[in-house]
Each structure stands twice: as structure tokens, then as C-alpha cells.
Amino acid sequence: MSCLICGSLAFDSIANFEGRFAEHILPDKIHVLNVAFLVPSLRRDFGGCAGNIAYTVKALGGEPVVLAALGADGGDYEQRLDALGISRDHVRVVPGSHTAQAHIITDLDNNQITSFHPGAMQFAHTQPAPSLPQLRLGIIAPDGRQGMIEHAEQMAAAGVPFVFDPGQGLPMFGRPELRRFVELASWVVVNDYEAAMLSERCEWSLEHIASQVRGLVVTRGAHGCDVYENGASTRVAARPAQQVVDPTGCGDAFRGALLWALEAEWPLLDACRLGNVLGARKVACSGPQNHLVTLEQALEDFHAAYGAAPAKTQRAA
């Protein structure tokens, strides 16, 4: 069985600022902001939400199907997907366009400033969601605006349950589009900031949003996540990281584990616990696709943090 991952493939240029942004940004001068940060270290990673989520799904033994677009400079990413054993049958290369690129600066408090060039991602809608009999579920992750809209409609029409994960793409949509996403989705996953924005833009409370779907998950970083399900809200405690090295891609690792667990028919609370486990694994290493983990290791971490994993573990069978 497979899960469809709709989202971006991108190159991430990641730099570390050996200070704190708050000490260099004057609140009363925001309207004339002009700052520069010295970043002694710089690296280039494979990233993008679809690539990051697929990486974790594959590491746990799943079969992700990536629906995304690369630019003419995306040859290295194609080789990367091949090396990971992730199919690129539904990855389109757009001539004359750059692959999406993120430039990220992280300070000592793990705050981040990001600039993003969408490039080929803007053509995501030209690649329709495939009709594959093995698809069990999917995710709408940040991507081109029209691509997110059309892929959500296509998955819903095909009867494929999916997670709506607007992420940093949420500001692209107004009330009608966001309400429509919620109506079509089976689950909604957002961080605490995005949850507030989604609620404000939809003019719906989080409880009302949760009532429209099977479950709403609000991630809260080191504080775990809140799960809204069946009219109740439950706080799922975080799995503490052995060390905090780089938060980039932590949310995508959570979502990859969540998808794997939902496909294996785990309860949503346990799926979120596994998400916390993978988030902790990811934050302890640099880059969004460099955390090395097997299903066995993930289940050991799960047991140490939360007790026995659900008995119905299809991928482990």
C-alpha cells in the first residue's frame, strides 16, 4: 500500500547565526528594518515538504508516492530520490524553471528567518493526482497554490482520505478556500501559530474545525501536540530530543510518521506519539533528511516514551 504526498521538492540553504535575532531587531524600527547577520556556517540540503515527509515514510518502511515538480536544475534531487528508492514517476521536471529553494537562517534560540523561491513549484497543478489502486491515504502539504487546491479536489473525488497541512502556505488562501480544504480533508495538521491563523481566517473555532474532520492536530514543538478528536482535546507529551541541533524539517518528520501510522491503522493519538518520536530524532541532527532511523528503532523509542505501540502494526508484520 502507498500514500500520496503532494508538496514541494526544494533545495535548502541553511545557515546558523551565532546570536539571537531579538538582540538585533529593534521593535520601534521594524518599519525601516535593515539588518544583516554574519553566518559562519552554511550548507545545502535536500528539502521541500514532500521530499522531507517522503524520506521519513520510506525510512519507516512505507511506500510514498511523491507528486511534485522540479526545475531544470533538479538532476541532483532526481538522483537523491532514486538512491532512497522513492519513485519519481509523478515528479515533473519543468524546463526553464529553477527548483524551489529555501534560504534559512537559524539563531541560538532556534528561531528561523526564511526566504523562499517557489520556482517549479508554481507548476504543481499541471501534474494531476494519480489514480492508483494501492493508495490508502495522502497529504496536501505546502505547494503551489493552484496545485494544493486541485490536488485536494482530485483526492476527495477519488475517495482518498488525506491530511490537510497548509504550513507556511496558509497565507495564500482566504476563507472560502480554507473552509473548502477542511470540508474535503479527513485530518488537519497545523502548528500552534498556524492553528490561530486558520481559526481566524475560517472564522471557526478549533473545536468547530475538529468537528468537520476525523481529527485536528496542533503541534507545539517541545510541548508536544494537542489532538482534537471525538469532541475532546488531548495533550500528547513530547518525546524529548537527546540534543537540539537543527529544527529544520522537524514538522515534516512528524507528518511522515503520522502518515505511516495512519496507513497502518493506528489510533490518531498513537500516530501523533510516533510523530513526536520522529520529530525528536530529526531535531537531534542537521538537515531535514539526514536523520537515520528504522522502524525497529522508532518502535523502541516509542516504547521508552509512551509504552507499548499498538498491536496492529501492518508494516512491522
C-alpha positions as CSV (number, residue, x, y, z in Angstrom):
1,M,0.0,0.0,0.0
2,S,1.1,3.6,-0.6
3,C,0.4,7.2,0.5
4,L,0.3,10.1,-1.9
5,I,2.5,13.1,-0.8
6,C,1.6,16.3,-2.6
7,G,4.0,19.1,-1.8
8,S,7.3,20.8,-2.7
9,L,10.7,19.4,-3.6
10,A,13.3,22.1,-2.8
11,F,16.9,22.8,-2.1
12,D,17.5,24.3,1.4
13,S,20.5,26.6,2.0
14,I,20.8,26.6,5.8
15,A,23.0,29.0,7.8
16,N,23.5,29.3,11.6
17,F,23.6,32.7,13.3
18,E,25.7,32.6,16.5
19,G,23.5,35.1,18.2
20,R,19.8,36.0,18.8
21,F,17.6,37.8,16.3
22,A,15.8,39.6,19.2
23,E,19.0,41.3,20.2
24,H,19.5,42.9,16.7
25,I,15.9,43.8,15.7
26,L,14.6,47.0,17.3
27,P,10.8,46.8,17.7
28,D,10.4,50.6,17.1
29,K,12.4,50.4,13.8
30,I,10.5,47.5,12.2
31,H,9.2,49.9,9.6
32,V,12.7,50.7,8.4
33,L,14.2,47.2,9.0
34,N,17.7,46.8,7.5
35,V,19.7,44.0,9.2
36,A,22.5,41.7,8.2
37,F,23.6,38.5,10.1
38,L,27.0,37.0,9.9
39,V,26.6,33.3,9.4
40,P,29.9,31.4,9.7
41,S,28.4,28.0,8.7
42,L,26.4,27.3,5.5
43,R,25.2,24.0,4.0
44,R,22.9,22.9,1.2
45,D,20.4,20.2,1.9
46,F,17.6,18.3,0.0
47,G,14.4,19.6,1.4
48,G,10.8,20.6,0.5
49,C,7.8,19.3,2.4
50,A,7.1,16.4,0.0
51,G,10.7,15.3,0.0
52,N,11.1,15.5,3.7
53,I,7.8,13.7,4.5
54,A,8.5,11.0,2.0
55,Y,12.0,10.5,3.5
56,T,10.5,9.6,6.9
57,V,7.7,7.5,5.4
58,K,10.3,5.5,3.5
59,A,12.6,5.1,6.5
60,L,9.8,3.5,8.4
61,G,9.1,1.0,5.6
62,G,6.3,2.8,3.8
63,E,5.9,3.4,0.1
64,P,5.5,7.1,-0.5
65,V,4.3,8.3,-3.9
66,V,5.6,11.9,-4.5
67,L,3.6,14.3,-6.6
68,A,5.8,17.4,-7.1
69,A,7.7,19.5,-9.6
70,L,11.4,20.0,-10.1
71,G,13.2,22.7,-12.1
72,A,15.8,22.1,-14.9
73,D,18.4,22.2,-12.2
74,G,16.8,19.3,-10.3
75,G,19.0,16.4,-11.5
76,D,20.7,16.0,-8.1
77,Y,17.3,15.7,-6.5
78,E,16.3,13.0,-9.0
79,Q,19.4,11.0,-8.1
80,R,18.6,11.5,-4.5
81,L,15.1,10.1,-4.9
82,D,16.5,7.1,-6.8
83,A,19.1,6.4,-4.1
84,L,16.4,6.4,-1.5
85,G,14.2,4.1,-3.5
86,I,11.4,6.7,-3.8
87,S,9.5,6.6,-7.1
88,R,9.6,9.8,-9.2
89,D,7.0,8.6,-11.7
90,H,4.9,11.5,-10.7
91,V,7.6,14.1,-10.3
92,R,7.6,16.6,-13.3
93,V,10.6,18.4,-14.5
94,V,9.7,21.9,-15.6
95,P,12.1,23.3,-18.3
96,G,13.3,26.8,-17.9
97,S,12.5,26.9,-14.2
98,H,14.5,26.6,-11.1
99,T,13.8,24.0,-8.4
100,A,12.1,25.6,-5.4
101,Q,14.8,27.0,-3.0
102,A,14.6,28.0,0.7
103,H,17.3,30.1,2.4
104,I,17.1,29.7,6.1
105,I,18.9,31.4,9.0
106,T,18.6,29.8,12.5
107,D,19.7,31.7,15.7
108,L,20.7,30.3,19.1
109,D,17.1,30.1,20.2
110,N,16.2,28.1,17.1
111,N,14.2,31.0,15.7
112,Q,14.3,31.0,11.9
113,I,14.2,33.6,9.2
114,T,13.3,32.0,5.8
115,S,13.1,33.3,2.2
116,F,11.6,31.0,-0.4
117,H,11.7,31.0,-4.2
118,P,8.8,28.7,-5.5
119,G,10.3,28.1,-8.9
120,A,8.9,24.9,-10.5
121,M,6.5,24.5,-7.5
122,Q,4.2,27.0,-9.2
123,F,3.5,24.4,-11.9
124,A,2.4,21.7,-9.5
125,H,-1.2,21.9,-10.7
126,T,-0.1,20.7,-14.2
127,Q,0.5,17.3,-12.7
128,P,-2.8,15.7,-11.6
129,A,-3.1,13.4,-8.7
130,P,-2.6,9.9,-10.0
131,S,-5.4,7.3,-9.8
132,L,-3.6,4.4,-8.2
133,P,-5.4,1.4,-6.7
134,Q,-2.8,1.0,-3.9
135,L,-3.2,4.5,-2.5
136,R,-4.6,4.3,1.1
137,L,-4.3,8.0,2.0
138,G,-2.5,11.2,1.2
139,I,-1.4,14.6,2.3
140,I,-1.7,18.1,0.9
141,A,1.5,19.8,2.1
142,P,2.7,23.3,1.2
143,D,3.0,23.6,-2.6
144,G,1.9,25.8,-5.4
145,R,-1.5,27.5,-4.6
146,Q,-3.4,26.1,-7.5
147,G,-1.8,22.7,-7.1
148,M,-2.9,22.4,-3.5
149,I,-6.5,23.4,-4.5
150,E,-6.7,21.0,-7.4
151,H,-5.0,18.0,-5.8
152,A,-7.3,18.3,-2.7
153,E,-10.3,18.2,-5.0
154,Q,-8.9,15.3,-7.0
155,M,-8.1,13.2,-4.0
156,A,-11.5,13.8,-2.5
157,A,-13.2,12.9,-5.8
158,A,-11.2,9.6,-5.9
159,G,-12.2,8.8,-2.3
160,V,-8.7,9.0,-0.9
161,P,-8.7,10.3,2.7
162,F,-6.0,13.0,3.2
163,V,-4.3,15.2,5.7
164,F,-4.5,19.0,5.1
165,D,-1.2,20.5,6.1
166,P,-1.2,24.1,4.9
167,G,2.0,25.0,6.7
168,Q,3.7,28.2,5.6
169,G,1.4,28.2,2.5
170,L,-1.6,29.1,4.7
171,P,-1.5,32.9,4.0
172,M,-2.1,32.2,0.3
173,F,-5.7,31.3,1.0
174,G,-8.8,33.1,2.0
175,R,-11.8,32.0,4.0
176,P,-13.7,30.1,1.1
177,E,-10.6,28.1,0.1
178,L,-9.6,27.2,3.7
179,R,-13.1,26.1,4.6
180,R,-13.2,24.0,1.5
181,F,-9.9,22.3,2.4
182,V,-11.3,21.5,5.8
183,E,-14.5,20.1,4.3
184,L,-12.6,17.8,1.9
185,A,-9.9,16.7,4.4
186,S,-10.0,13.8,6.8
187,W,-7.4,15.3,9.1
188,V,-5.9,18.7,9.6
189,V,-2.4,19.2,11.0
190,V,-1.0,22.6,11.9
191,N,1.4,24.2,14.3
192,D,0.1,26.4,17.1
193,Y,0.7,29.6,15.1
194,E,-1.0,28.2,12.0
195,A,-3.9,27.0,14.1
196,A,-4.6,30.5,15.3
197,M,-4.4,31.8,11.7
198,L,-6.6,29.0,10.3
199,S,-9.2,29.6,13.0
200,E,-9.2,33.4,12.4
201,R,-9.4,33.1,8.6
202,C,-12.1,30.4,8.6
203,E,-14.0,32.3,11.4
204,W,-14.3,28.9,13.0
205,S,-13.1,27.8,16.5
206,L,-10.6,24.9,16.6
207,E,-13.4,22.8,18.1
208,H,-15.6,23.5,15.1
209,I,-12.8,22.7,12.7
210,A,-12.2,19.5,14.5
211,S,-15.9,18.6,14.2
212,Q,-15.6,18.7,10.4
213,V,-12.8,16.1,10.2
214,R,-11.7,12.9,11.8
215,G,-9.1,14.7,13.8
216,L,-7.3,18.0,14.2
217,V,-3.7,18.0,15.4
218,V,-2.0,21.2,16.7
219,T,1.8,20.7,17.2
220,R,3.5,22.7,19.9
221,G,7.2,21.9,19.5
222,A,8.9,20.8,22.7
223,H,5.5,20.9,24.4
224,G,4.1,18.0,22.3
225,C,0.8,18.4,20.5
226,D,-2.9,18.8,21.1
227,V,-5.2,16.3,19.4
228,Y,-8.9,17.2,18.9
229,E,-10.9,14.1,18.3
230,N,-14.5,13.0,19.0
231,G,-15.3,16.2,20.7
232,A,-12.4,16.1,23.1
233,S,-8.9,17.6,23.3
234,T,-5.9,15.6,24.5
235,R,-2.3,16.9,25.1
236,V,0.2,14.4,23.8
237,A,3.5,14.8,25.6
238,A,6.6,15.4,23.6
239,R,9.4,12.9,23.3
240,P,12.5,14.9,24.5
241,A,15.3,15.0,22.0
242,Q,18.7,13.8,23.0
243,Q,20.1,17.1,21.8
244,V,18.8,20.1,19.9
245,V,20.9,20.6,16.8
246,D,18.6,21.8,14.0
247,P,14.8,22.2,13.9
248,T,14.6,22.4,10.1
249,G,12.2,19.7,8.9
250,C,11.1,18.6,12.3
251,G,7.4,19.2,11.5
252,D,7.8,17.2,8.3
253,A,9.4,14.3,10.2
254,F,6.3,14.4,12.5
255,R,4.0,14.3,9.5
256,G,5.8,11.5,7.8
257,A,5.5,9.3,10.9
258,L,1.8,10.3,11.3
259,L,1.1,9.2,7.7
260,W,2.9,5.9,8.2
261,A,0.9,5.2,11.4
262,L,-2.4,6.3,10.0
263,E,-1.8,4.0,7.0
264,A,-1.1,1.2,9.5
265,E,-4.4,2.0,11.1
266,W,-3.0,3.2,14.4
267,P,-5.3,5.4,16.5
268,L,-4.7,9.1,16.0
269,L,-3.2,9.6,19.5
270,D,-0.6,6.9,18.9
271,A,0.1,8.2,15.4
272,C,0.9,11.6,17.0
273,R,3.1,9.9,19.6
274,L,5.1,8.3,16.8
275,G,5.2,11.7,15.2
276,N,6.8,13.1,18.3
277,V,9.4,10.3,18.3
278,L,10.5,11.1,14.8
279,G,10.4,14.8,15.5
280,A,12.9,14.2,18.3
281,R,15.1,12.1,16.1
282,K,15.1,14.8,13.4
283,V,15.9,17.7,15.7
284,A,19.0,16.0,17.0
285,C,20.7,16.1,13.6
286,S,21.4,18.7,10.9
287,G,19.3,18.9,7.8
288,P,15.7,17.8,7.1
289,Q,16.6,14.5,5.5
290,N,19.6,13.2,7.5
291,H,18.0,11.5,10.5
292,L,18.8,7.8,10.2
293,V,16.1,5.6,11.7
294,T,14.5,2.2,11.2
295,L,11.0,1.1,12.1
296,E,12.5,-1.1,14.9
297,Q,14.4,1.9,16.3
298,A,11.3,4.1,16.1
299,L,9.2,1.5,17.9
300,E,11.9,1.2,20.6
301,D,11.8,4.9,21.2
302,F,8.0,4.8,21.2
303,H,8.0,2.1,23.9
304,A,10.5,4.1,26.0
305,A,8.5,7.2,25.8
306,Y,4.9,6.0,25.8
307,G,4.7,2.3,26.5
308,A,3.8,-0.5,24.0
309,A,3.0,0.6,20.4
310,P,-0.4,-0.5,19.0
311,A,-0.6,-4.2,18.3
312,K,-1.9,-3.6,14.8
313,T,1.4,-2.6,13.1
314,Q,0.9,-3.6,9.5
315,R,4.3,-2.5,8.3
316,A,6.0,-4.5,11.1
317,A,4.1,-7.7,10.3
